[in-house]
Amino acid sequence: AGMKKFQFSLDHVLDYKQQVLEGLQNEHAILMQRVRSQEELVEELWQRYWSCNRELREAEITGMTVAEAMRLESGLRFWEKEIEKNERLLEEYRRAAEDKRRQVVAARQDTASLEKLKDKKHQAYQLEVQKGEERFIEELVAAQRAMSAG
């Protein structure tokens, strides 16, 4: 009763899908890292903006030259533009990370369904092996009976 070793016909497909999943997970991690750095940058720009804003308020109280007022005003405008630009980028980065996350989820489901199929086939195979062994024993027993009867 030497049955051949269990082999899953779609093993190479499963391997490939697992590699794809790993690749997507790595890409997602990189994109999430990019989101975090961008969040930190935006946070920093807001700090700069508020500090420039404070400086302007204080200078208004203590009195300042027109040149100084203009410098601080243009500073505020500059930080506003920077913030706007980098918040747009942040949104873009978040969308990219979210798209990649969806791809990861899809790839994970893909892999999982193949793994389930592999398990099912393996169980069916083991059942066959078991039946084969039972048949073999029954035949042995029958042969021994026949011999002792003979």
Phi and psi restraints in degrees (value plus and minus 20) as a CYANA .aco file:
   2 GLY   PHI    -110.5   -70.5
   2 GLY   PSI      69.3   109.3
   3 MET   PHI    -101.3   -61.3
   3 MET   PSI     129.2   169.2
   4 LYS   PHI     -87.8   -47.8
   4 LYS   PSI     133.2   173.2
   5 LYS   PHI     -79.4   -39.4
   5 LYS   PSI     126.0   166.0
   6 PHE   PHI     -82.1   -42.1
   6 PHE   PSI     110.4   150.4
   7 GLN   PHI    -154.6  -114.6
   7 GLN   PSI     112.4   152.4
   8 PHE   PHI    -113.5   -73.5
   8 PHE   PSI      99.5   139.5
   9 SER   PHI     -81.5   -41.5
   9 SER   PSI     -43.6    -3.6
  10 LEU   PHI    -121.5   -81.5
  10 LEU   PSI      -1.8    38.2
  11 ASP   PHI     -75.6   -35.6
  11 ASP   PSI     -63.1   -23.1
  12 HIS   PHI     -86.8   -46.8
  12 HIS   PSI     -53.7   -13.7
  13 VAL   PHI     -86.5   -46.5
  13 VAL   PSI     -63.9   -23.9
  14 LEU   PHI     -81.0   -41.0
  14 LEU   PSI     -65.9   -25.9
  15 ASP   PHI     -76.3   -36.3
  15 ASP   PSI     -67.0   -27.0
  16 TYR   PHI     -80.6   -40.6
  16 TYR   PSI     -66.3   -26.3
  17 LYS   PHI     -84.4   -44.4
  17 LYS   PSI     -54.3   -14.3
  18 GLN   PHI     -87.9   -47.9
  18 GLN   PSI     -58.1   -18.1
  19 GLN   PHI     -84.9   -44.9
  19 GLN   PSI     -63.3   -23.3
  20 VAL   PHI     -78.7   -38.7
  20 VAL   PSI     -65.8   -25.8
  21 LEU   PHI     -79.3   -39.3
  21 LEU   PSI     -66.6   -26.6
  22 GLU   PHI     -79.3   -39.3
  22 GLU   PSI     -64.9   -24.9
  23 GLY   PHI     -78.6   -38.6
  23 GLY   PSI     -65.8   -25.8
  24 LEU   PHI     -84.5   -44.5
  24 LEU   PSI     -59.0   -19.0
  25 GLN   PHI     -83.3   -43.3
  25 GLN   PSI     -60.6   -20.6
  26 ASN   PHI     -84.3   -44.3
  26 ASN   PSI     -64.6   -24.6
  27 GLU   PHI     -81.0   -41.0
  27 GLU   PSI     -61.6   -21.6
  28 HIS   PHI     -82.4   -42.4
  28 HIS   PSI     -62.4   -22.4
  29 ALA   PHI     -80.8   -40.8
  29 ALA   PSI     -61.7   -21.7
  30 ILE   PHI     -84.6   -44.6
  30 ILE   PSI     -63.5   -23.5
  31 LEU   PHI     -84.9   -44.9
  31 LEU   PSI     -57.6   -17.6
  32 MET   PHI     -86.4   -46.4
  32 MET   PSI     -56.9   -16.9
  33 GLN   PHI     -82.0   -42.0
  33 GLN   PSI     -61.4   -21.4
  34 ARG   PHI     -84.2   -44.2
  34 ARG   PSI     -60.4   -20.4
  35 VAL   PHI     -80.1   -40.1
  35 VAL   PSI     -66.1   -26.1
  36 ARG   PHI     -83.7   -43.7
  36 ARG   PSI     -63.4   -23.4
  37 SER   PHI     -82.4   -42.4
  37 SER   PSI     -59.7   -19.7
  38 GLN   PHI     -87.2   -47.2
  38 GLN   PSI     -57.6   -17.6
  39 GLU   PHI     -81.1   -41.1
  39 GLU   PSI     -62.6   -22.6
  40 GLU   PHI     -82.6   -42.6
  40 GLU   PSI     -61.5   -21.5
  41 LEU   PHI     -81.7   -41.7
  41 LEU   PSI     -67.6   -27.6
  42 VAL   PHI     -80.0   -40.0
  42 VAL   PSI     -63.1   -23.1
  43 GLU   PHI     -77.2   -37.2
  43 GLU   PSI     -65.1   -25.1
  44 GLU   PHI     -83.6   -43.6
  44 GLU   PSI     -61.7   -21.7
  45 LEU   PHI     -83.5   -43.5
  45 LEU   PSI     -59.8   -19.8
  46 TRP   PHI     -82.5   -42.5
  46 TRP   PSI     -60.5   -20.5
  47 GLN   PHI     -78.1   -38.1
  47 GLN   PSI     -65.7   -25.7
  48 ARG   PHI     -80.9   -40.9
  48 ARG   PSI     -63.3   -23.3
  49 TYR   PHI     -79.7   -39.7
  49 TYR   PSI     -68.7   -28.7
  50 TRP   PHI     -86.7   -46.7
  50 TRP   PSI     -54.6   -14.6
  51 SER   PHI     -89.5   -49.5
  51 SER   PSI     -57.7   -17.7
  52 CYS   PHI     -86.2   -46.2
  52 CYS   PSI     -60.3   -20.3
  53 ASN   PHI     -81.0   -41.0
  53 ASN   PSI     -64.6   -24.6
  54 ARG   PHI     -81.1   -41.1
  54 ARG   PSI     -65.0   -25.0
  55 GLU   PHI     -77.9   -37.9
  55 GLU   PSI     -62.6   -22.6
  56 LEU   PHI     -84.2   -44.2
  56 LEU   PSI     -66.6   -26.6
  57 ARG   PHI     -79.2   -39.2
  57 ARG   PSI     -66.1   -26.1
  58 GLU   PHI     -83.2   -43.2
  58 GLU   PSI     -62.4   -22.4
  59 ALA   PHI     -85.5   -45.5
  59 ALA   PSI     -53.0   -13.0
  60 GLU   PHI     -84.2   -44.2
  60 GLU   PSI     -56.9   -16.9
  61 ILE   PHI     -92.4   -52.4
  61 ILE   PSI     -67.1   -27.1
  62 THR   PHI    -101.9   -61.9
  62 THR   PSI     -28.2    11.8
  63 GLY   PHI      67.6   107.6
  63 GLY   PSI     120.5   160.5
  64 MET   PHI    -173.0  -133.0
  64 MET   PSI     144.9   184.9
  65 THR   PHI     -97.1   -57.1
  65 THR   PSI     140.2   180.2
  66 VAL   PHI     -79.3   -39.3
  66 VAL   PSI     -60.6   -20.6
  67 ALA   PHI     -80.4   -40.4
  67 ALA   PSI     -62.1   -22.1
  68 GLU   PHI     -87.5   -47.5
  68 GLU   PSI     -62.1   -22.1
  69 ALA   PHI     -78.9   -38.9
  69 ALA   PSI     -64.5   -24.5
  70 MET   PHI     -84.9   -44.9
  70 MET   PSI     -59.8   -19.8
  71 ARG   PHI     -81.7   -41.7
  71 ARG   PSI     -66.7   -26.7
  72 LEU   PHI     -87.9   -47.9
  72 LEU   PSI     -60.6   -20.6
  73 GLU   PHI     -80.4   -40.4
  73 GLU   PSI     -65.9   -25.9
  74 SER   PHI     -89.9   -49.9
  74 SER   PSI     -48.1    -8.1
  75 GLY   PHI     -81.7   -41.7
  75 GLY   PSI     -66.6   -26.6
  76 LEU   PHI     -78.9   -38.9
  76 LEU   PSI     -67.7   -27.7
  77 ARG   PHI     -78.0   -38.0
  77 ARG   PSI     -62.0   -22.0
  78 PHE   PHI     -79.8   -39.8
  78 PHE   PSI     -69.9   -29.9
  79 TRP   PHI     -85.1   -45.1
  79 TRP   PSI     -55.8   -15.8
  80 GLU   PHI     -80.1   -40.1
  80 GLU   PSI     -65.7   -25.7
  81 LYS   PHI     -82.4   -42.4
  81 LYS   PSI     -65.5   -25.5
  82 GLU   PHI     -79.3   -39.3
  82 GLU   PSI     -64.5   -24.5
  83 ILE   PHI     -81.7   -41.7
  83 ILE   PSI     -67.7   -27.7
  84 GLU   PHI     -78.9   -38.9
  84 GLU   PSI     -67.6   -27.6
  85 LYS   PHI     -81.2   -41.2
  85 LYS   PSI     -65.2   -25.2
  86 ASN   PHI     -97.4   -57.4
  86 ASN   PSI     -45.1    -5.1
  87 GLU   PHI     -92.2   -52.2
  87 GLU   PSI     -54.6   -14.6
  88 ARG   PHI     -82.4   -42.4
  88 ARG   PSI     -66.2   -26.2
  89 LEU   PHI     -78.9   -38.9
  89 LEU   PSI     -63.4   -23.4
  90 LEU   PHI     -78.6   -38.6
  90 LEU   PSI     -64.8   -24.8
  91 GLU   PHI     -79.3   -39.3
  91 GLU   PSI     -63.9   -23.9
  92 GLU   PHI     -79.0   -39.0
  92 GLU   PSI     -67.7   -27.7
  93 TYR   PHI     -82.4   -42.4
  93 TYR   PSI     -60.0   -20.0
  94 ARG   PHI     -85.3   -45.3
  94 ARG   PSI     -61.0   -21.0
  95 ARG   PHI     -82.5   -42.5
  95 ARG   PSI     -64.2   -24.2
  96 ALA   PHI     -81.1   -41.1
  96 ALA   PSI     -62.2   -22.2
  97 ALA   PHI     -86.0   -46.0
  97 ALA   PSI     -59.1   -19.1
  98 GLU   PHI     -86.6   -46.6
  98 GLU   PSI     -62.8   -22.8
  99 ASP   PHI     -78.6   -38.6
  99 ASP   PSI     -65.5   -25.5
 100 LYS   PHI     -84.9   -44.9
 100 LYS   PSI     -57.9   -17.9
 101 ARG   PHI     -81.1   -41.1
 101 ARG   PSI     -61.4   -21.4
 102 ARG   PHI     -81.7   -41.7
 102 ARG   PSI     -60.4   -20.4
 103 GLN   PHI     -83.4   -43.4
 103 GLN   PSI     -59.2   -19.2
 104 VAL   PHI     -81.8   -41.8
 104 VAL   PSI     -66.6   -26.6
 105 VAL   PHI     -79.9   -39.9
 105 VAL   PSI     -65.5   -25.5
 106 ALA   PHI     -82.4   -42.4
 106 ALA   PSI     -64.9   -24.9
 107 ALA   PHI     -84.3   -44.3
 107 ALA   PSI     -56.6   -16.6
 108 ARG   PHI     -85.7   -45.7
 108 ARG   PSI     -61.6   -21.6
 109 GLN   PHI     -84.7   -44.7
 109 GLN   PSI     -61.5   -21.5
 110 ASP   PHI     -76.1   -36.1
 110 ASP   PSI     -69.9   -29.9
 111 THR   PHI     -85.2   -45.2
 111 THR   PSI     -63.3   -23.3
 112 ALA   PHI     -81.5   -41.5
 112 ALA   PSI     -60.8   -20.8
 113 SER   PHI     -87.6   -47.6
 113 SER   PSI     -55.6   -15.6
 114 LEU   PHI     -87.8   -47.8
 114 LEU   PSI     -58.7   -18.7
 115 GLU   PHI     -84.5   -44.5
 115 GLU   PSI     -59.2   -19.2
 116 LYS   PHI     -81.8   -41.8
 116 LYS   PSI     -64.5   -24.5
 117 LEU   PHI     -79.9   -39.9
 117 LEU   PSI     -63.2   -23.2
 118 LYS   PHI     -80.4   -40.4
 118 LYS   PSI     -64.7   -24.7
 119 ASP   PHI     -79.6   -39.6
 119 ASP   PSI     -66.0   -26.0
 120 LYS   PHI     -77.3   -37.3
 120 LYS   PSI     -68.3   -28.3
 121 LYS   PHI     -82.4   -42.4
 121 LYS   PSI     -58.5   -18.5
 122 HIS   PHI     -86.0   -46.0
 122 HIS   PSI     -62.3   -22.3
 123 GLN   PHI     -83.0   -43.0
 123 GLN   PSI     -63.8   -23.8
 124 ALA   PHI     -80.4   -40.4
 124 ALA   PSI     -61.7   -21.7
 125 TYR   PHI     -81.8   -41.8
 125 TYR   PSI     -66.1   -26.1
 126 GLN   PHI     -84.2   -44.2
 126 GLN   PSI     -55.7   -15.7
 127 LEU   PHI     -81.5   -41.5
 127 LEU   PSI     -64.1   -24.1
 128 GLU   PHI     -80.3   -40.3
 128 GLU   PSI     -64.6   -24.6
 129 VAL   PHI     -79.2   -39.2
 129 VAL   PSI     -65.6   -25.6
 130 GLN   PHI     -80.8   -40.8
 130 GLN   PSI     -66.6   -26.6
 131 LYS   PHI     -80.2   -40.2
 131 LYS   PSI     -62.6   -22.6
 132 GLY   PHI     -80.4   -40.4
 132 GLY   PSI     -61.7   -21.7
 133 GLU   PHI     -87.0   -47.0
 133 GLU   PSI     -60.1   -20.1
 134 GLU   PHI     -83.1   -43.1
 134 GLU   PSI     -63.1   -23.1
 135 ARG   PHI     -80.6   -40.6
 135 ARG   PSI     -62.9   -22.9
 136 PHE   PHI     -79.4   -39.4
 136 PHE   PSI     -64.9   -24.9
 137 ILE   PHI     -85.0   -45.0
 137 ILE   PSI     -63.7   -23.7
 138 GLU   PHI     -78.1   -38.1
 138 GLU   PSI     -63.2   -23.2
 139 GLU   PHI     -83.7   -43.7
 139 GLU   PSI     -61.4   -21.4
 140 LEU   PHI     -79.5   -39.5
 140 LEU   PSI     -70.6   -30.6
 141 VAL   PHI     -77.5   -37.5
 141 VAL   PSI     -66.3   -26.3
 142 ALA   PHI     -80.7   -40.7
 142 ALA   PSI     -61.6   -21.6
 143 ALA   PHI     -86.0   -46.0
 143 ALA   PSI     -61.2   -21.2
 144 GLN   PHI     -85.3   -45.3
 144 GLN   PSI     -59.9   -19.9
 145 ARG   PHI     -79.8   -39.8
 145 ARG   PSI     -66.4   -26.4
 146 ALA   PHI     -80.6   -40.6
 146 ALA   PSI     -60.6   -20.6
 147 MET   PHI     -87.6   -47.6
 147 MET   PSI     -63.9   -23.9
 148 SER   PHI     -93.0   -53.0
 148 SER   PSI     -47.6    -7.6
 149 ALA   PHI     -90.6   -50.6
 149 ALA   PSI     -57.5   -17.5
